[in-house]
Amino acid sequence: MSDSIKYTLDEQDIPKSWYNIVADLPSPPPPVLHPGTTQPIGPDDLAPIFPMAVIEQEVSQEREIEIPEPVRDVYRQWRPTPLYRARRLEQALDTPARIYYKYEGVSPAGSHKPNTAIPQAFYNKQEGIKRIITETGAGQWGSALAIAGAFFGIDVEVFMVRVSFDQKPYRRTFMQSFGAQCIASPSDLTASGRAILEEHPDSTGSLGIAISEAVERAVQRDDSKYALGSVLNHVLLHQTVIGQEARRQFDLADDYPDVVVGCTGGGSNFAGVAFPFLGERLRGGPATEFVAVEPAACPTLTKGKYAYDFGDTAHLTPLVKMHTLGSTYVPPGFHAGGLRYHGMAPLLSHITEQEYIKPRAYQQLTCFEAGLQFAQAEGILPAPEANHAVKGAIDEALKCKEEGVSRCILFNLCGHGHFDMQAYRDYMDGKLTDQVYEESEIAMALAGLPSVA
Ligand SMILES: *Cc1c(COP(=O)(O)O)cnc(C)c1O
């Protein structure tokens, strides 16, 4: 049996800039609109929510955006992350495919989220902000921002989706360990939370609701800003350190991916691993394929409508054009909490419309099965979200076996599952079921899409 291989880089190989794919796209993504006027918004409209440096990145057309030295200094704690050739998994699958994975679970939060939490906290600090307010689904983003806040001396307040708050009590303890406050959402702290509770006292919450609560709190105080852990251009940008490092590691491996696979909740870890390779393709490089895997119970890219919609349930955010299930849609409480978002990153939606990305949806049971098969071969237990990418990669490898061809597969292992033992417990006890979304509920939510001329 040949062992799996690890490709490592030196600290000086941490990228010096983030890669902005907008510079290489044949057409720019549609503008963000003001919900009142439905006219394109300007930087001033976003100023109450985000620091100016972040807003500039959100609208930037520059290909390379320099990573500030203090951010690289913190990245050094866990970056560059390893790239592995999963030889033992290949053997278990008896496939001619070459399977590689980039492992983001080595970060202090256990996921890719600190890649953007660190720069966001840094820019807020630079602009004198005292408190950052955010939401979290599975708890990964709240954990990452809690650590970033502790590093840069900023208070962090996290609205955590109720179903995850109940499923993962240790996540709250983790965030509190770094001094962050954690509130179950919907809460009675905000008007948007109270409105939901009045109608649905037992609401399991959703990312859309938690975003409303966090934005509402953030705009109330001058010394507070809001931070988002996915979806927006600047978040996708920060995550490109993943793919840039992987690109160099493939040089060490003397290989190049034929297909790149990632899971998609809001789209940031997928964009992070995929965009540097897609950029090469757009500039005339190899015709790599890109597979975005989402949960069948929240099928944004495969079943959603590409339309202007709000990012949150209470309609406090600007309008963005994205694949959406409707901002009032509350996905069922399945166990990959980080993938329970009604929309998709506008930039990723735009690129998917141009047919560079193949979206695919899987049910949760088959993903857990794939995750355990991966764990038994490679020794890392993936986060339930990451299991979607694992399943996507395994299916690609099995297709190679069927066709008798050896293709090179890269997937992003975006986080470990050490906080997700309850999900694995439920899976092993046979308590986990495949959940279907309610067609009628999505139809209702889509009927409520804002009209944009
Ligand atoms: C947050 C999270 C996701 C989903 O967010 P993306 O922006 O789609 O990456 C997926 N996996 C893990 C481990 C996460 O923490």
The ligand as an SDF file (V2000), in Angstrom:
LIG
                    3D

 15 15  0  0  0  0  0  0  0  0999 V2000
  -19.1630   28.3740    6.4540 C   0  0  0  0  0  0  0  0  0  0  0  0
  -18.7680   27.0730    5.9680 C   0  0  0  0  0  0  0  0  0  0  0  0
  -19.2270   26.5850    4.7260 C   0  0  0  0  0  0  0  0  0  0  0  0
  -20.1740   27.3250    3.8400 C   0  0  0  0  0  0  0  0  0  0  0  0
  -19.7390   28.5900    3.4260 O   0  0  0  0  0  0  0  0  0  0  0  0
  -19.0900   28.8880    2.0200 P   0  0  0  0  0  0  0  0  0  0  0  0
  -19.0650   30.3580    1.9690 O   0  0  0  0  0  0  0  0  0  0  0  0
  -19.9770   28.2880    0.9700 O   0  0  0  0  0  0  0  0  0  0  0  0
  -17.7390   28.3000    2.0220 O   0  0  0  0  0  0  0  0  0  0  0  0
  -18.7900   25.3510    4.3200 C   0  0  0  0  0  0  0  0  0  0  0  0
  -17.9620   24.6080    5.0690 N   0  0  0  0  0  0  0  0  0  0  0  0
  -17.4900   25.0350    6.2490 C   0  0  0  0  0  0  0  0  0  0  0  0
  -16.5560   24.1570    7.0140 C   0  0  0  0  0  0  0  0  0  0  0  0
  -17.8680   26.2830    6.7380 C   0  0  0  0  0  0  0  0  0  0  0  0
  -17.3940   26.7220    7.8980 O   0  0  0  0  0  0  0  0  0  0  0  0
  1  2  1  0
  2  3  1  0
  2 14  2  0
  3  4  1  0
  3 10  2  0
  4  5  1  0
  5  6  1  0
  6  7  2  0
  6  8  1  0
  6  9  1  0
 10 11  1  0
 11 12  2  0
 12 13  1  0
 12 14  1  0
 14 15  1  0
M  END
$$$$
